[in-house]
Each structure stands twice: as C-alpha cells, then as structure tokens.
Amino acid sequence: MTLSTLRVAIVGAGPAGIYAGNLLAQSVDALRRAEGPASIDAVEIDLFESLPAPYGLIRYGVAPDHPRIKGIVTSLHEMLDAFPEPGAARRTIRFIGNVEVGRDIALDELRERYHGVILATGALRDATLDIPGVDLPGSYGAADFVAWYDGHPDVPRTWPLEAASVAVIGNGNVALDVARVLAKHAVDLRTTEVPDNVLAGLESSAVTDVHVFGRRGPADIKFTPIELRELGEVRDVDIVLYDEDFEGVDPTAAANNQLKVMLRTLNSWRGRPSTGASRRLHLHFWHAPIEITGDDRVDGVRFARTAPDAAGTPVPTGEVRDYDVQAVYRAIGYYGTRVEGADFDERRGVVPNVEGRVIGQPGLYATGWIKRGPVGLIGHTKSDALETVGHLLADAQSGVLTDAAAPGCLGGSQGDVLDLLDDRETAYTTWDGWQALDAHERALGENHEHVRERVKVVARDEQVEISRPGVLTR
C-alpha cells in the first residue's frame, strides 16, 4: 500500500534531526519526480525539541570561540526556513520546541499520530569513569561544564572556578575545548556569544595551570588539526609538552595526513621557549587515570604510566604518578539519551537498531549518536540520516507503514498534535518563535558594550516568553 501523504515525527532538533528532516523531504520530492502519481505525494514532518530553541549540539555543545563550527547553524537554518509554517496552504515541516517526549507527550502518542518516528536525541550525558574518588566535589563531567559555558537553560548559572591547577582527562576535541576555555583569559571571549553570567565566572577564575591527560601516545590523539592548532594560538598561555612522551614517535609513519600535521604541530611546540605567560597548558600522554584523591574534595589525581604492547594497546608499566590539582574534568566521551518508551542498550548508550530501524519496534527509527554512539563529527550525521531515511521510505513503499498506523494525524480522528499540546497547556515554541528569539539575541549583541554577533538568552522561561509572549501566563 502506498501512502499519499507520509507523516513523520522527528524527536530532536539538533543537526541529526534537521538533516533527517531535510533529506526526507528531498527524498520524497525525488521519488515523486521519478515515479509519478503512484509514489508518495507529500511528506509532513514535525520536529520535536525538548529545548525552546533548535540546533541542539551546535547551540549548546560547541565552544563559543568556535564561530567556524557554529556557522553550520546557517545551513541548518536554511533547511528549516525553506518550509512554510503551520497554516500555510501546504504544510511540510514544523519546529515544535520546549516539548519533551516522555514528559509532555508519550512516544506511543506520537506513534499513534505519525506513520514513522525518528529518534535523533543524541548523547547529552558524560560517559562513566569508574575509578575511586570520581564523585568527590571538584570532579566534574565535561558535558556539564560545556553546557554551562554555552548557556544551557537547565544547568546552574554559576560554576566553581577556584582551582589554580586543573586536570582534564581525555584526548579528544571536547577535552581540548574544555582545556582551552579554562586556560583562556575571559577578556578574549568578550566578543563571542558567551552569556554574561559565564563571562563573569571566567573573569574570576583562579586557574594558572591546565593539565590534559591521555592514556595513549601522541600518535593516537583524537583531535582535529584545526582544534589543535587553535590551542597554540591562545594569548598569554604557554603550551608545555614532555619529551619522554615522544620517545619512538615518528611523524613520517603516521597513519594519515591529518595525524602527520598534528604530530608536526606538537613537535614544533616542543621547541618553544617559555614566554613567562601567566597561564600554562600542559599536554601529557601515556597516563591512565586510576584514582581521584582527596578527603572532602579533590586534591589530586593518580595515574598509571602506560606504554604500548605488541599490538599497540596502552598497558600499565608499573609506574604510578600523582599530580596535585584542585579540580578534575572528565572528557572521555558522551552517553546516549534514553527516550521513554523506546528500548535502550545500557552498555552502548544507544537505541538497538539495524541501520536505523529500531529492533522490534516497526515504524520507529534512529539517527545520529543515539543510533551509532557518540563518535564522529557533526558532518557524519548526514550519512546516518541518509541511511535511516532510505529505510523509512522503503518501509512506507512496501506497506510496513500504513494509514492505520497514523489515522489522520493532521486533522483526522486523532487531530493535530498541537491541539493535544494546547489541551495540556504545554508552552511549546515554533519556528516563528525561534526567529523572534534569534532576532532578540542578535539585538542584545549589537547593543552590548562589547559588540557581539549575539548575546544568548539563558533562562528557559525567558526564551519561551520571547518566542511566544503570554503563553506562560495564559
């Protein structure tokens, strides 16, 4: 049975969800041109987001001094802005923000109203580091710190920055972001979109030394060349490396050109003389964390010195090293965000699926990090979405998805999902609302004493009020 109009809900309006929605619309258009009237005639997509604003990881997971990466917002904006809003003659895609699936509406209620549901919720929590002392005050997950400096509405407005010496555990881009923001002088962030409360917190920071630790060697770093290069360009910060970590490392034998570039960068820093900068950023390799020490709060971190075995796997050498630090940031990866009503693989932190089809739940799909785990760059979500959307369309064409699964979701017996949210007095936001919030933040930036592209509104209620005036007091 072929559907005349395919109705799909996407849970998550970050890059993964937006890419999926855009590719689905494009794919239906291509199918219609290729197959004519016998194909799916139209697609109607509702994009649900638990936050009042779209863009997910781009808005709340990328450091504020990375305008190049945040420029992806422009392309995502164009994807959404190309479609008409509710009320237009032909409704194609809608943004429905400030709605958490599992709290404001059940996943089963979505599945009753749509032919297919795509989960694109990403990974918002820190992966677990199972060592003694990890729960001591002064031990922080990188995801929480990133959320704070990016102005996420659901984290505290203040952050403790009394530590002079700080450890960052991890050898990926998030570890570099955390280390760079900690080491950077707040004055050098004044022209970014960093919220004012974050700027004030960073201005009071006591940090002098930031130590980044990886359990593998320099030839196994998971950075990207641009991220690494930016680290060496931070004003009034000396980069400190240790010759012992580079013994036996041959840049010419690197596995790929990117790694060769990064090893050359690291080697060039080894020869730099100290400038007497007020802050230092230390890069340590071959260190595996075994304990965070302290009685009432963090006062140090203990590592096992490692070396590669015959297979190249880092193994303890028997040497143990202690470092005096007053705070530890764990940047060892993220963990998937469970959606109530969908099966979840606790070990991997993903929804169990085969190429995007959720196992045992026909009509339910996954894309992005909740599909494959929190690995890869933002651009990798495009290929994820293409695979998932391809299977959804194949299921629609083969009869797996039928109108019986979604009886009149837009105006039929179930009614429009917005009517249900209105009945529950859910303060949802729309694309028009995001445009109002976007304009408001840009105006704040233009009028700020340090002119910025925008000044981000942090409080959730304030975002909603700007997006939909009066909805919280109706």
ZAMARGU-4260 file (C-alpha; in steps of 0.2 Angstrom, whole numbers, plus 5000, padded with zeros to 4 digits):
<rodrens>
0) 5000/5000/5000 | 5007/5017/4995 | 5004/5032/5006 | 4998/5048/4998 | 5005/5059/5012
5) 5019/5052/5023 | 5018/5059/5041 | 5034/5058/5051 | 5039/5064/5069 | 5057/5068/5072
10) 5062/5068/5091 | 5077/5080/5092 | 5081/5096/5083 | 5100/5096/5083 | 5110/5093/5067
15) 5105/5074/5066 | 5086/5078/5067 | 5087/5093/5055 | 5097/5083/5042 | 5085/5069/5043
20) 5070/5080/5040 | 5078/5089/5026 | 5084/5073/5017 | 5067/5065/5020 | 5058/5080/5011
25) 5071/5079/4997 | 5070/5061/4995 | 5051/5061/4994 | 5052/5075/4980 | 5065/5065/4971
30) 5054/5049/4972 | 5039/5059/4966 | 5048/5065/4951 | 5055/5048/4947 | 5039/5038/4949
35) 5025/5050/4947 | 5007/5049/4954 | 5010/5031/4961 | 5023/5037/4973 | 5021/5046/4990
40) 5013/5063/4985 | 5019/5073/5000 | 5028/5072/5017 | 5023/5081/5033 | 5036/5082/5046
45) 5035/5088/5064 | 5052/5091/5073 | 5051/5090/5092 | 5064/5098/5103 | 5065/5097/5122
50) 5073/5115/5122 | 5064/5131/5117 | 5077/5134/5103 | 5083/5122/5089 | 5101/5116/5084
55) 5105/5106/5099 | 5124/5102/5100 | 5128/5117/5089 | 5119/5129/5101 | 5124/5120/5117
60) 5139/5109/5114 | 5151/5120/5103 | 5163/5132/5112 | 5158/5150/5110 | 5175/5154/5102
65) 5172/5142/5088 | 5162/5153/5075 | 5168/5142/5061 | 5159/5127/5068 | 5144/5137/5074
70) 5142/5143/5056 | 5134/5126/5052 | 5119/5135/5060 | 5117/5145/5044 | 5115/5129/5034
75) 5103/5121/5046 | 5093/5137/5047 | 5091/5137/5028 | 5085/5119/5029 | 5071/5124/5041
80) 5067/5141/5034 | 5064/5134/5017 | 5047/5126/5023 | 5031/5135/5026 | 5024/5137/5044
85) 5008/5129/5051 | 4993/5137/5042 | 5001/5139/5025 | 4992/5130/5011 | 5004/5116/5010
90) 5012/5111/5027 | 5028/5102/5025 | 5039/5104/5041 | 5036/5112/5058 | 5048/5115/5073
95) 5039/5111/5090 | 5051/5116/5104 | 5050/5115/5123 | 5042/5098/5122 | 5050/5083/5130
100) 5044/5067/5123 | 5041/5056/5138 | 5036/5071/5149 | 5024/5082/5138 | 5019/5069/5126
105) 5022/5050/5126 | 5032/5041/5112 | 5016/5030/5110 | 5006/5045/5107 | 5017/5051/5093
110) 5017/5033/5085 | 4998/5034/5085 | 4999/5050/5076 | 5013/5048/5063 | 5017/5034/5051
115) 5035/5034/5057 | 5045/5042/5071 | 5064/5045/5070 | 5074/5047/5086 | 5088/5059/5085
120) 5091/5064/5103 | 5109/5062/5103 | 5120/5060/5118 | 5120/5073/5132 | 5127/5065/5147
125) 5145/5061/5151 | 5152/5043/5149 | 5156/5035/5166 | 5174/5035/5173 | 5174/5020/5185
130) 5188/5025/5197 | 5189/5029/5216 | 5185/5047/5220 | 5176/5051/5204 | 5161/5058/5214
135) 5172/5070/5225 | 5167/5088/5225 | 5178/5096/5212 | 5176/5081/5200 | 5166/5087/5185
140) 5159/5080/5169 | 5164/5089/5154 | 5147/5089/5147 | 5140/5099/5162 | 5154/5112/5160
145) 5151/5113/5141 | 5133/5116/5145 | 5137/5129/5157 | 5148/5139/5146 | 5136/5138/5132
150) 5122/5144/5142 | 5111/5129/5143 | 5095/5133/5152 | 5094/5118/5163 | 5111/5120/5172
155) 5116/5131/5186 | 5121/5149/5182 | 5137/5148/5192 | 5152/5137/5191 | 5166/5135/5204
160) 5182/5141/5197 | 5193/5142/5212 | 5206/5129/5207 | 5223/5135/5202 | 5228/5118/5195
165) 5216/5108/5185 | 5216/5091/5176 | 5207/5087/5160 | 5206/5068/5157 | 5203/5064/5138
170) 5212/5066/5121 | 5198/5071/5110 | 5191/5088/5104 | 5180/5090/5119 | 5195/5089/5131
175) 5203/5102/5120 | 5188/5114/5121 | 5187/5112/5140 | 5206/5115/5142 | 5206/5130/5130
180) 5191/5138/5139 | 5199/5135/5156 | 5215/5142/5151 | 5209/5157/5140 | 5208/5174/5148
185) 5189/5180/5149 | 5193/5196/5140 | 5197/5186/5125 | 5179/5179/5125 | 5171/5196/5126
190) 5167/5197/5108 | 5159/5179/5107 | 5141/5174/5111 | 5146/5168/5128 | 5132/5173/5141
195) 5136/5187/5153 | 5135/5175/5168 | 5148/5164/5161 | 5159/5179/5156 | 5158/5185/5174
200) 5163/5167/5181 | 5178/5165/5169 | 5184/5183/5174 | 5185/5177/5192 | 5194/5161/5188
205) 5210/5157/5198 | 5217/5145/5186 | 5236/5145/5182 | 5239/5128/5175 | 5228/5116/5165
210) 5234/5098/5163 | 5227/5087/5149 | 5230/5069/5151 | 5228/5055/5138 | 5231/5036/5141
215) 5238/5034/5123 | 5253/5042/5115 | 5254/5057/5103 | 5251/5046/5088 | 5234/5041/5094
220) 5226/5058/5098 | 5208/5060/5093 | 5209/5079/5090 | 5207/5088/5073 | 5221/5098/5066
225) 5211/5114/5067 | 5206/5111/5086 | 5224/5108/5090 | 5231/5122/5081 | 5219/5134/5089
230) 5226/5128/5106 | 5243/5136/5102 | 5236/5152/5097 | 5228/5157/5114 | 5235/5173/5121
235) 5246/5173/5136 | 5246/5154/5138 | 5262/5143/5136 | 5260/5126/5129 | 5270/5113/5139
240) 5275/5096/5132 | 5286/5082/5139 | 5300/5074/5129 | 5298/5057/5137 | 5280/5056/5129
245) 5288/5057/5112 | 5301/5043/5113 | 5299/5032/5097 | 5286/5043/5089 | 5289/5045/5071
250) 5278/5058/5062 | 5283/5052/5045 | 5275/5035/5050 | 5258/5042/5055 | 5243/5033/5049
255) 5236/5048/5039 | 5240/5065/5033 | 5229/5073/5047 | 5239/5065/5060 | 5255/5069/5052
260) 5250/5088/5053 | 5246/5086/5071 | 5262/5077/5076 | 5272/5091/5067 | 5262/5104/5077
265) 5266/5095/5093 | 5284/5094/5089 | 5285/5112/5084 | 5278/5116/5101 | 5291/5106/5110
270) 5305/5118/5104 | 5296/5133/5110 | 5304/5143/5124 | 5294/5148/5139 | 5287/5166/5137
275) 5283/5168/5155 | 5264/5168/5151 | 5253/5169/5166 | 5244/5153/5162 | 5251/5136/5156
280) 5243/5122/5147 | 5251/5105/5149 | 5249/5090/5137 | 5253/5073/5145 | 5252/5057/5136
285) 5253/5039/5142 | 5244/5042/5158 | 5229/5031/5163 | 5219/5038/5177 | 5217/5026/5192
290) 5211/5037/5206 | 5205/5055/5210 | 5212/5058/5228 | 5205/5069/5242 | 5195/5068/5258
295) 5182/5081/5257 | 5186/5087/5240 | 5198/5084/5225 | 5216/5087/5230 | 5225/5077/5217
300) 5224/5063/5203 | 5234/5047/5202 | 5239/5040/5185 | 5247/5023/5179 | 5260/5027/5167
305) 5257/5017/5151 | 5266/5011/5136 | 5261/5001/5120 | 5261/4982/5120 | 5265/4972/5104
310) 5248/4976/5097 | 5249/4995/5101 | 5237/4994/5116 | 5242/5005/5131 | 5246/4995/5146
315) 5252/5000/5163 | 5271/5000/5166 | 5270/4998/5185 | 5275/5017/5187 | 5262/5027/5196
320) 5262/5046/5196 | 5252/5059/5207 | 5248/5077/5202 | 5242/5090/5214 | 5226/5098/5206
325) 5211/5105/5214 | 5198/5100/5200 | 5196/5086/5188 | 5186/5087/5172 | 5181/5071/5164
330) 5181/5072/5145 | 5181/5054/5140 | 5165/5054/5129 | 5147/5055/5130 | 5132/5043/5133
335) 5116/5042/5124 | 5100/5050/5130 | 5086/5037/5133 | 5068/5041/5126 | 5054/5034/5137
340) 5045/5020/5128 | 5060/5015/5116 | 5071/5001/5120 | 5089/5006/5126 | 5106/4997/5126
345) 5113/5002/5143 | 5130/4996/5139 | 5132/5006/5122 | 5120/5020/5126 | 5111/5018/5110
350) 5093/5013/5104 | 5096/4995/5097 | 5094/4996/5079 | 5099/4989/5062 | 5104/5003/5050
355) 5092/5015/5058 | 5077/5003/5060 | 5074/5001/5079 | 5074/4982/5083 | 5057/4975/5087
360) 5048/4992/5085 | 5042/4994/5067 | 5039/5012/5062 | 5052/5018/5074 | 5069/5023/5068
365) 5085/5031/5075 | 5099/5043/5068 | 5114/5052/5074 | 5123/5047/5090 | 5108/5039/5098
370) 5109/5027/5083 | 5128/5023/5082 | 5135/5030/5098 | 5144/5047/5101 | 5158/5045/5089
375) 5162/5055/5073 | 5160/5073/5068 | 5144/5083/5065 | 5145/5080/5046 | 5144/5061/5049
380) 5126/5063/5054 | 5122/5066/5036 | 5126/5049/5030 | 5117/5042/5046 | 5102/5051/5041
385) 5103/5046/5023 | 5103/5028/5028 | 5089/5029/5040 | 5078/5039/5029 | 5081/5027/5015
390) 5074/5013/5026 | 5059/5023/5032 | 5054/5026/5014 | 5057/5008/5009 | 5045/5003/5023
395) 5032/5016/5018 | 5033/5009/5000 | 5032/4991/5005 | 5017/4993/5016 | 5025/4992/5033
400) 5019/5010/5037 | 5001/5012/5033 | 4987/5025/5036 | 4980/5013/5050 | 4996/5017/5060
405) 4993/5036/5059 | 4974/5039/5057 | 4973/5057/5051 | 4987/5064/5062 | 4984/5081/5054
410) 4966/5085/5056 | 4959/5067/5056 | 4952/5057/5071 | 4967/5060/5081 | 4968/5078/5077
415) 4983/5089/5075 | 4997/5086/5089 | 4997/5104/5093 | 4979/5103/5098 | 4984/5090/5111
420) 4998/5100/5117 | 4986/5115/5118 | 4974/5105/5128 | 4988/5100/5140 | 4993/5119/5141
425) 5011/5114/5135 | 5021/5130/5132 | 5028/5124/5115 | 5038/5136/5104 | 5038/5137/5085
430) 5049/5142/5071 | 5041/5159/5071 | 5046/5160/5089 | 5064/5155/5086 | 5065/5169/5073
435) 5059/5181/5087 | 5072/5174/5099 | 5086/5174/5087 | 5082/5192/5082 | 5081/5197/5101
440) 5098/5189/5105 | 5106/5197/5090 | 5099/5214/5095 | 5107/5211/5113 | 5123/5208/5104
445) 5123/5224/5094 | 5119/5234/5109 | 5131/5226/5121 | 5146/5236/5127 | 5157/5223/5118
450) 5148/5221/5102 | 5144/5203/5098 | 5135/5193/5085 | 5123/5188/5099 | 5120/5188/5117
455) 5112/5171/5121 | 5097/5171/5132 | 5099/5158/5145 | 5083/5156/5156 | 5071/5144/5148
460) 5056/5154/5154 | 5063/5170/5146 | 5066/5160/5130 | 5048/5154/5129 | 5041/5172/5134
465) 5051/5180/5119 | 5046/5166/5107 | 5028/5166/5112 | 5023/5181/5123 | 5010/5177/5136
470) 5010/5158/5134 | 5017/5155/5151 | 5003/5166/5159 | 4988/5160/5150
</rodrens>
